[in-house]
Amino acid sequence: MIEVQNVTVRFGGVVALDGVETQFANPVSGIIGPNGAGKTTLMNVVSGFVAAQNGQIVKDNQNLMGLAPYKRAHWGLRRSFQKEEIADDLTVAENVLVQVDHSTLTSAHKSKDVARVLEIVGMAEQADRPGARLNSFERRLTDVAKCLVGDPKLIMFDEPAGGLSVEETARLGDLILEIHARTGAQTLVIDHDVDLIARICSETLVLDFGRKIAFGPTAEVLSDPKVKAAYLGTEDI
Ligand SMILES: Nc1ncnc2c1ncn2[C@@H]1O[C@H](COP(=O)(O)OP(=O)(O)OP(=O)(O)O)[C@@H](O)[C@H]1O
């Protein structure tokens, strides 16, 4: 369970999040809304990149607001960005290993864990290939592997399907659906691809101008007139 409790963020005069309150209880949950709605800001509050003026984020009784960003990562918070952070001069396996650098586990244990997550994302055969030689989908899969390594508890994907083909998006969706069973982590997904959200997220939060305008089972939320109105003139839903 991820509890978002009355979170408010202001950037000068802009209210990016306005008392947002919700509870994500499902293995995979979505966050959608028009451009500038506050979606990325909410992820930034969870990861600690942005300080909220008010509110708390609690995951399974752990109040994340009380932890510095690096401690949240040690605790098990993982995040992928709109652009992958893959080092060109490191191999795929080394890129993933960096994520668990801080861990006190033995290097044999870490290598085994890296091999396990590369197997899950389908990149085991490319483990020794340098980042520079990966295509865009392989980079994305390596980024997902970085989120899976080292006992994650909460994984956040910001527009994971951006720039992917229909087939690649379908594969990525399958992979995200497997995460909870394979790692136990709960996943939050922001994406403008509403078909992907509808397929993989059993519940979805809709933000508009920093406010929660809907939350609940994804199919219900997507047919809500308030949600359709928020998207009017911006994109189809
Ligand atoms: N660091 C910042 N400084 C000032 N304003 C910001 C900052 N980050 C976000 N904002 C503003 O806060 C509001 C919410 O932005 P945010 O990026 O969270 O929206 P979003 O829903 O993720 O949008 P998109 O779908 O376009 O990525 C916008 O008005 C944005 O301009």
Ligand as a Chemical Component Dictionary entry (heavy atoms), coordinates in Angstrom:
data_LIG
# 
_chem_comp.id                   LIG 
_chem_comp.type                 NON-POLYMER 
_chem_comp.pdbx_formal_charge   0 
_chem_comp.three_letter_code    LIG 
# 
loop_
_chem_comp_atom.comp_id 
_chem_comp_atom.atom_id 
_chem_comp_atom.alt_atom_id 
_chem_comp_atom.type_symbol 
_chem_comp_atom.charge 
_chem_comp_atom.model_Cartn_x 
_chem_comp_atom.model_Cartn_y 
_chem_comp_atom.model_Cartn_z 
_chem_comp_atom.pdbx_ordinal 
LIG N1  N1  N 0 11.154 22.671 -10.952 1  
LIG C1  C1  C 0 10.060 23.378 -11.281 2  
LIG N2  N2  N 0 10.037 24.719 -11.171 3  
LIG C2  C2  C 0 8.929  25.429 -11.488 4  
LIG N3  N3  N 0 7.775  24.877 -11.943 5  
LIG C3  C3  C 0 7.749  23.552 -12.083 6  
LIG C4  C4  C 0 8.879  22.723 -11.772 7  
LIG N4  N4  N 0 8.546  21.413 -12.016 8  
LIG C5  C5  C 0 7.269  21.431 -12.467 9  
LIG N5  N5  N 0 6.794  22.711 -12.504 10 
LIG C6  C6  C 0 5.442  23.120 -12.899 11 
LIG O1  O1  O 0 4.540  22.334 -12.121 12 
LIG C7  C7  C 0 3.432  21.926 -12.913 13 
LIG C8  C8  C 0 3.354  20.404 -12.941 14 
LIG O2  O2  O 0 4.446  19.894 -13.722 15 
LIG P1  P1  P 0 4.734  18.340 -13.914 16 
LIG O3  O3  O 0 6.011  18.218 -14.687 17 
LIG O4  O4  O 0 4.650  17.640 -12.616 18 
LIG O5  O5  O 0 3.510  17.895 -14.814 19 
LIG P2  P2  P 0 3.271  16.526 -15.612 20 
LIG O6  O6  O 0 1.866  16.142 -15.346 21 
LIG O7  O7  O 0 4.318  15.551 -15.289 22 
LIG O8  O8  O 0 3.407  17.016 -17.123 23 
LIG P3  P3  P 0 3.942  16.248 -18.470 24 
LIG O9  O9  O 0 2.877  15.256 -18.820 25 
LIG O10 O10 O 0 4.020  17.372 -19.451 26 
LIG O11 O11 O 0 5.264  15.627 -18.132 27 
LIG C9  C9  C 0 3.610  22.557 -14.287 28 
LIG O12 O12 O 0 2.917  23.783 -14.303 29 
LIG C10 C10 C 0 5.111  22.791 -14.351 30 
LIG O13 O13 O 0 5.422  23.859 -15.206 31 
# 
loop_
_chem_comp_bond.comp_id 
_chem_comp_bond.atom_id_1 
_chem_comp_bond.atom_id_2 
_chem_comp_bond.value_order 
_chem_comp_bond.pdbx_ordinal 
LIG N1  C1  SING 1  
LIG C1  N2  SING 2  
LIG C1  C4  DOUB 3  
LIG N2  C2  DOUB 4  
LIG C2  N3  SING 5  
LIG N3  C3  DOUB 6  
LIG C3  C4  SING 7  
LIG C3  N5  SING 8  
LIG C4  N4  SING 9  
LIG N4  C5  DOUB 10 
LIG C5  N5  SING 11 
LIG N5  C6  SING 12 
LIG C6  O1  SING 13 
LIG C6  C10 SING 14 
LIG O1  C7  SING 15 
LIG C7  C8  SING 16 
LIG C7  C9  SING 17 
LIG C8  O2  SING 18 
LIG O2  P1  SING 19 
LIG P1  O3  DOUB 20 
LIG P1  O4  SING 21 
LIG P1  O5  SING 22 
LIG O5  P2  SING 23 
LIG P2  O6  DOUB 24 
LIG P2  O7  SING 25 
LIG P2  O8  SING 26 
LIG O8  P3  SING 27 
LIG P3  O9  DOUB 28 
LIG P3  O10 SING 29 
LIG P3  O11 SING 30 
LIG C9  O12 SING 31 
LIG C9  C10 SING 32 
LIG C10 O13 SING 33 
# 
